[in-house]
């Protein structure tokens, strides 16, 4: 009896996971052959989204108060120059590198130091692909 029970458990256990290929592409399951949808968090931003993001970042800088930090003042000064006074940030930073998930970090920032943390997290080694928001 014990041998029969052990054999039954072993057979059941070996059957677990044997249905892993049920979702494989086959004539009976054509939808599984479709590529996975791109992750919306990793998509690049549209130009209008970059413009709005830049304004949101400038708003954080403009409402920072007196931080007495040369690093924070310098960061905000650089942002002011590259976002508000030219389109350099838009063309060289936001459009090619900032992803939707990065913009979420920037938009949730309530202090310049958090903006700086978000900025450090942007992957500048890859170029993002933009899709419609």
C-alpha positions in Angstrom: 0.0 0.0 0.0 2.8 2.4 0.9 4.6 1.6 -2.3 1.4 2.2 -4.3 0.9 5.6 -2.5 4.5 6.6 -3.1 4.2 5.7 -6.8 1.0 7.7 -7.1 2.6 10.7 -5.5 5.6 10.4 -7.8 3.5 10.2 -10.9 1.4 13.2 -9.8 4.5 15.2 -9.0 6.1 14.4 -12.3 2.9 15.6 -14.1 3.2 19.0 -12.4 4.7 21.5 -14.8 4.3 19.2 -17.8 1.7 21.6 -19.2 4.3 24.4 -19.5 4.0 24.3 -23.3 0.2 24.7 -23.4 0.6 28.4 -24.4 3.2 27.6 -27.1 2.3 28.8 -30.6 0.1 26.3 -32.3 -2.7 26.3 -34.8 -5.1 26.0 -31.9 -3.6 28.9 -30.0 -2.6 31.6 -32.6 -2.5 34.5 -30.1 0.5 33.2 -28.3 2.6 33.7 -31.4 2.1 37.5 -31.1 4.9 39.5 -29.7 4.5 40.9 -26.2 3.3 44.5 -26.0 6.1 46.9 -25.2 6.3 48.0 -21.6 4.7 51.4 -21.4 7.0 52.4 -18.5 10.1 52.1 -20.7 8.7 54.1 -23.6 10.3 57.4 -24.6 8.4 60.6 -24.1 6.7 62.7 -26.8 7.9 66.2 -27.3 4.8 67.7 -25.6 5.5 65.4 -22.6 9.1 66.6 -22.4 8.0 70.2 -22.5 5.5 69.6 -19.6 8.1 67.7 -17.7 10.7 70.4 -18.1 8.2 73.0 -16.8 7.4 70.7 -13.8 11.1 70.4 -13.0 11.5 74.2 -13.2 8.6 74.7 -10.9 10.3 72.5 -8.2 13.4 74.6 -8.6 11.5 77.9 -8.5 9.8 76.9 -5.3 12.9 75.5 -3.5 13.4 78.3 -1.1 16.8 79.2 0.2 18.7 75.9 0.3 22.1 77.4 0.8 23.5 74.6 -1.3 25.7 75.4 -4.2 25.0 72.0 -5.7 21.3 72.5 -5.7 21.6 76.1 -6.9 23.9 75.0 -9.7 21.6 72.2 -10.7 18.6 74.6 -10.9 20.7 77.2 -12.7 21.7 74.6 -15.3 18.0 73.5 -15.6 16.9 77.1 -16.1 19.5 77.6 -18.8 18.9 74.4 -20.7 15.2 74.1 -20.4 13.8 77.6 -20.3 16.3 79.5 -22.3 17.1 77.0 -25.0 15.8 73.7 -26.3 19.1 71.9 -25.5 17.6 69.8 -22.7 14.7 68.8 -24.9 16.8 67.6 -27.8 19.9 66.2 -26.0 18.4 64.8 -22.7 14.6 64.4 -22.6 13.7 63.1 -26.1 16.6 60.7 -26.5 17.0 59.4 -22.9 14.0 60.1 -20.5 11.5 57.2 -20.3 8.0 57.4 -18.9 9.1 55.8 -15.7 11.8 58.5 -15.3 9.2 61.2 -15.8 7.1 59.7 -13.1 10.1 60.0 -10.7 10.7 63.6 -11.8 7.0 64.6 -11.5 6.7 63.1 -8.0 9.7 65.1 -6.8 8.9 67.7 -4.2 12.5 68.8 -3.6 15.5 69.6 -5.8 17.5 66.8 -4.2 14.9 64.3 -5.3 15.0 65.8 -8.8 18.8 65.2 -8.8 18.3 61.6 -7.7 15.8 61.1 -10.5 18.2 62.7 -12.9 21.0 60.3 -11.8 18.7 57.3 -12.4 18.2 58.2 -16.1 20.0 55.8 -18.4 22.1 58.0 -20.7 23.7 55.1 -22.4 20.6 54.1 -24.4 18.2 56.0 -26.7 14.5 55.5 -25.9 11.9 54.7 -28.5 8.9 57.0 -28.6 5.4 55.8 -29.0 2.1 57.6 -28.8 1.2 58.3 -25.1 
